[in-house]
């Protein structure tokens, strides 16, 4: 079903690389320096390895519920690579690779999934908002950040992420409509990974694409091969230019696929077919981007083997550090609810301490 619906939409979606890593339109190939291309690839690989290991840690009972990103690395790194340092990233909860490219440390992101709120407190100069799990809430946050940039006359944009299922939520409409009415510098990335948990994309909307929803808001919308980091790069680059000129927001629908479960509490084998997964595994964004770099003489299989080993060692070392320092005191569970604990919260903390004392 999904294979037929989305294969291959030639001429209808923006793509630079085919699924084998070959250029399909040389005129579209972006001018990205070699250092940036390698950083993009290395970050995608780091995101993949950190993702696979996180799933293992969770299964071992060493990490809390986790939302895998496997298969969606290009839809994240290709976006952030096209931004400037002053631009804002407004994540949902499945954007680890993008946050890594923006400058967040792996330790910090692991702390978050470990249950330590310090992992959600990014350095101000990184311009990353806290991870936001409530579906589509990020669009309103992004619109607010973009509104502030316009009022302060700053040349910066906000990039907000949402899933295909999130486009069915009211906050998606409210945030995009507000941004459209005021011509705000907002870029909305719809990571259309085909599934909202177990709900398939086809029952989210009668619209042929999610990108075409931009028409109703009077803004630009484009459907992009989300497994092609170069296509995502040029789509965001163009959207950013328009936003800075005051020409309003853009909706970018990134066609991709969630190769793993929705979260570690999910079993995707119950609701999707193995042949669909196999189809998308052939279109793995890391495999195609690696081939592109090899063809450009920027990377080799030997380089890849060495980097994968070094990165795996780094990820394991990082998580061991998290396990040593990540546990928090009971008070911290309560103190982050408000800037200063209210009387009710303080009473709850006292009651729970008493409960723990009696349970011993």
C-alpha positions in Angstrom: 0.0 0.0 0.0 2.5 2.6 1.1 5.1 1.4 -1.5 2.6 2.0 -4.3 1.4 5.3 -3.0 4.8 6.8 -2.6 6.9 5.1 -5.3 8.5 7.1 -6.7 6.4 10.3 -7.4 9.0 11.3 -10.0 8.6 14.9 -10.9 6.3 15.6 -8.0 8.8 15.8 -5.2 12.1 17.6 -4.8 15.0 15.2 -5.0 18.7 15.5 -5.7 20.0 12.0 -5.0 18.2 8.8 -6.0 18.0 6.0 -3.5 21.4 4.6 -4.7 23.1 7.9 -4.0 23.4 9.1 -7.7 22.6 12.7 -8.7 19.3 12.9 -10.6 19.6 16.5 -11.5 23.0 18.2 -11.5 21.5 21.6 -11.7 19.9 21.1 -8.3 23.1 19.8 -6.6 23.8 22.4 -3.8 27.2 24.0 -3.4 28.2 22.7 0.0 31.8 22.7 1.0 33.5 19.4 1.7 33.9 20.0 5.4 30.1 20.6 5.8 29.2 17.5 3.7 31.4 15.4 5.9 30.0 16.9 9.1 26.5 16.2 7.8 27.3 12.5 7.1 29.2 12.0 10.4 26.4 13.5 12.4 23.9 11.2 10.6 26.0 8.2 11.5 26.4 9.4 15.1 22.7 9.8 15.3 22.1 6.3 13.9 24.6 4.6 16.2 23.4 6.6 19.3 19.8 5.6 18.3 20.5 1.9 18.0 22.4 1.9 21.2 19.6 3.8 23.0 17.2 1.1 22.0 19.5 -1.5 23.4 20.0 0.4 26.7 16.2 0.7 27.1 15.7 -3.0 26.4 18.3 -3.7 29.1 16.4 -1.6 31.6 19.1 1.1 31.7 17.1 3.9 30.0 13.5 5.1 30.1 11.0 5.1 27.2 12.8 6.3 24.0 11.6 7.5 20.6 13.8 6.1 17.8 14.9 8.2 14.8 16.3 5.4 12.6 15.6 6.3 8.9 14.9 9.9 9.5 18.4 11.3 9.9 18.5 13.1 6.6 15.2 14.9 7.3 16.9 16.4 10.3 20.5 17.0 9.5 19.8 18.3 6.0 17.5 20.9 7.5 19.8 22.1 10.3 22.9 22.2 8.0 21.1 24.9 5.9 20.5 27.2 8.9 22.6 29.9 10.4 23.9 29.9 13.9 21.3 32.5 15.1 18.3 30.5 13.8 16.1 28.5 16.2 15.4 24.8 16.3 12.0 23.9 17.8 12.0 20.1 18.2 9.3 17.6 18.9 10.7 14.4 20.4 12.3 12.6 17.5 15.0 15.0 16.3 18.1 13.8 18.0 20.3 13.9 14.9 19.2 17.5 14.1 20.0 18.6 17.7 23.4 16.9 17.5 24.2 18.9 14.4 23.0 22.1 16.0 25.5 21.6 18.8 23.7 19.7 21.6 25.9 17.0 23.2 25.0 13.4 23.1 25.4 13.2 26.9 22.8 15.9 27.3 20.3 14.1 25.0 20.9 10.8 26.7 20.4 12.5 30.1 16.9 13.6 28.9 15.9 10.0 27.9 17.5 8.8 31.2 14.9 10.9 33.0 17.2 13.8 34.1 15.6 17.2 33.3 19.1 18.7 32.9 19.1 17.0 29.6 16.4 19.4 28.4 18.2 22.6 29.3 20.3 23.6 26.3 22.9 26.4 26.3 21.3 29.6 25.2 23.7 30.1 22.3 22.6 26.8 20.7 19.2 28.2 20.0 17.4 24.9 20.7 14.1 24.9 22.5 13.3 22.1 25.0 12.0 18.8 23.7 8.2 19.1 23.5 6.2 15.8 23.6 2.6 17.2 23.3 1.7 16.7 19.7 2.0 19.7 17.4 2.6 22.1 20.3 6.0 22.9 18.7 4.3 24.8 15.9 2.9 27.4 18.3 6.2 27.6 20.0 7.9 28.1 16.7 5.4 30.7 15.6 6.0 32.6 18.8 9.8 32.6 18.3 9.4 33.7 14.7 7.1 36.5 15.8 9.7 37.7 18.3 12.3 37.7 15.6 10.1 39.8 13.3 9.2 42.3 16.1 12.8 42.7 17.0 13.8 42.9 13.3 16.4 40.1 13.6 17.5 38.1 10.6 16.7 34.7 12.1 14.2 32.0 11.5 12.5 29.3 13.5 12.3 25.7 12.3 9.6 23.7 14.0 9.2 19.9 13.6 6.0 17.9 13.5 5.0 14.4 12.4 2.4 13.5 9.8 -0.1 12.7 12.6 0.6 16.1 14.2 -1.0 17.8 11.2 -4.3 16.5 12.3 -4.1 18.4 15.6 -5.5 21.9 16.2 -2.2 23.4 17.2 -0.8 22.7 13.8 -3.5 24.8 12.2 -3.3 27.6 14.8 0.4 28.0 14.7 0.7 27.8 10.9 -2.3 30.1 10.4 -0.9 32.7 12.8 2.5 32.6 11.1 0.9 33.0 7.7 -1.3 35.9 8.7 1.7 37.8 10.1 4.3 36.7 7.4 6.5 35.2 10.1 9.9 33.7 9.5 8.8 30.1 10.3 9.7 26.9 8.5 7.5 23.9 9.4 9.1 20.5 8.8 6.6 17.7 8.6 8.4 14.5 9.1 6.0 12.3 7.2 7.3 8.9 8.3 4.0 7.3 7.2 2.8 6.4 10.7 1.4 8.2 13.7 2.1 5.3 16.1 -0.2 2.7 14.4 -2.3 5.1 12.4 -1.2 5.2 8.7 -0.7 8.4 6.9 -3.6 7.8 4.5 -6.2 8.2 7.2 -4.8 11.5 8.5 -6.3 13.6 5.7 -8.1 13.3 2.3 -5.4 15.6 0.8 -3.1 14.0 -1.7 -0.1 15.5 0.1 0.5 17.2 3.5 2.5 19.9 1.8 -0.5 21.1 -0.2 -2.1 22.2 3.1 0.0 25.3 2.7 -2.3 26.5 -0.1 -5.2 27.0 2.4 -2.9 29.2 4.5 -1.7 31.3 1.5 1.9 30.2 2.0 4.5 28.1 0.2 4.6 24.4 0.5 6.8 21.7 -1.0 7.1 17.9 -0.9 10.7 16.7 -0.5 12.4 13.4 -0.5 13.1 13.3 3.2 15.7 10.6 2.9 17.8 12.9 0.6 19.9 15.3 2.8 20.8 17.5 -0.2 17.1 17.9 -1.2 16.2 18.9 2.3 19.2 21.3 2.4 18.1 23.2 -0.7 14.4 23.3 0.3 15.3 24.8 3.7 17.9 27.1 2.1 15.2 28.5 -0.2 12.6 28.7 2.5 15.0 30.6 4.8 15.8 33.2 2.0 12.1 33.8 1.6 11.5 34.1 5.3 14.3 36.6 5.8 12.9 38.7 3.0 9.6 38.9 4.9 7.8 36.6 2.5 6.3 34.4 5.3 6.5 30.8 6.4 6.9 27.6 4.4 5.7 24.0 4.9 8.1 21.3 3.9 6.8 17.8 3.9 9.7 15.4 4.2 8.8 12.0 2.8 10.6 9.5 5.0 10.0 6.4 7.0 10.3 5.3 10.6 12.3 2.1 10.3 11.9 1.4 14.0 9.1 1.5 16.5 7.2 4.7 17.4 8.7 4.4 20.9 10.2 1.6 22.9 6.6 0.9 24.1 5.5 0.1 20.5 5.6 -3.1 18.4 5.3 -2.0 14.7 5.2 -5.6 13.5 1.5 -5.7 14.6 0.4 -3.0 12.1 2.8 -2.8 9.2 4.1 -5.2 6.5 7.6 -6.5 6.3 7.8 -5.7 2.6 7.1 -2.0 3.2 9.9 -1.9 5.7 12.2 -3.7 3.3 11.3 -1.2 0.6 12.3 1.8 2.8 15.4 0.0 4.1 16.7 0.1 0.5 16.2 3.9 0.6 18.2 4.3 3.8 19.4 8.0 3.9 22.8 7.0 5.3 23.6 4.4 2.6 22.7 6.8 -0.2 24.6 9.7 1.3 27.7 7.6 1.9 27.7 6.5 -1.7 27.4 10.2 -2.8 30.5 11.1 -0.7 32.4 8.1 -2.0 31.7 9.1 -5.6 33.0 12.6 -4.8 36.2 11.0 -3.4 35.5 12.5 0.0 35.0 9.2 1.8 35.9 5.5 1.6 34.6 2.3 3.0 37.8 2.1 5.2 37.0 5.6 6.5 33.5 4.4 7.2 34.6 1.3 9.1 37.0 3.3 11.2 34.5 6.1 12.0 31.7 3.6 12.9 34.0 1.9 15.4 35.2 5.2 16.9 31.6 6.4 17.2 30.3 3.3 18.8 33.1 3.5 21.4 32.2 7.2 22.0 28.5 6.4 22.4 29.2 3.6 24.9 31.5 5.8 26.9 29.0 8.6 26.9 26.2 6.5 28.3 28.5 5.1 31.0 29.1 8.7 32.1 25.3 9.3 32.1 24.8 6.2 34.3 27.4 7.5 36.7 26.1 11.0 37.0 22.5 10.9 35.7 20.6 9.9 38.8 18.8 12.8 40.4 17.7 13.7 43.9 14.0 13.3 44.7 13.7 17.1 45.2 14.6 17.7 41.5 11.5 15.9 40.3 9.4 18.6 42.0 11.5 21.7 41.8 11.3 22.0 38.0 7.5 22.2 37.9 7.6 26.0 38.7 10.4 28.5 39.1 9.7 28.4 42.8 7.9 25.5 44.4 4.3 26.3 45.2 2.7 25.3 48.5 0.9 22.4 46.9 4.0 21.0 45.2 6.1 21.4 48.4 3.4 19.5 50.3 3.5 16.7 47.7 7.2 16.5 48.0 7.0 16.3 51.8 4.2 13.6 51.6 6.3 11.5 49.2 9.4 11.7 51.4 7.3 10.5 54.3 5.9 7.7 52.2 9.4 6.5 51.3 10.5 6.7 54.9 7.6 4.6 56.0 8.1 2.1 53.2 11.6 1.3 54.5 
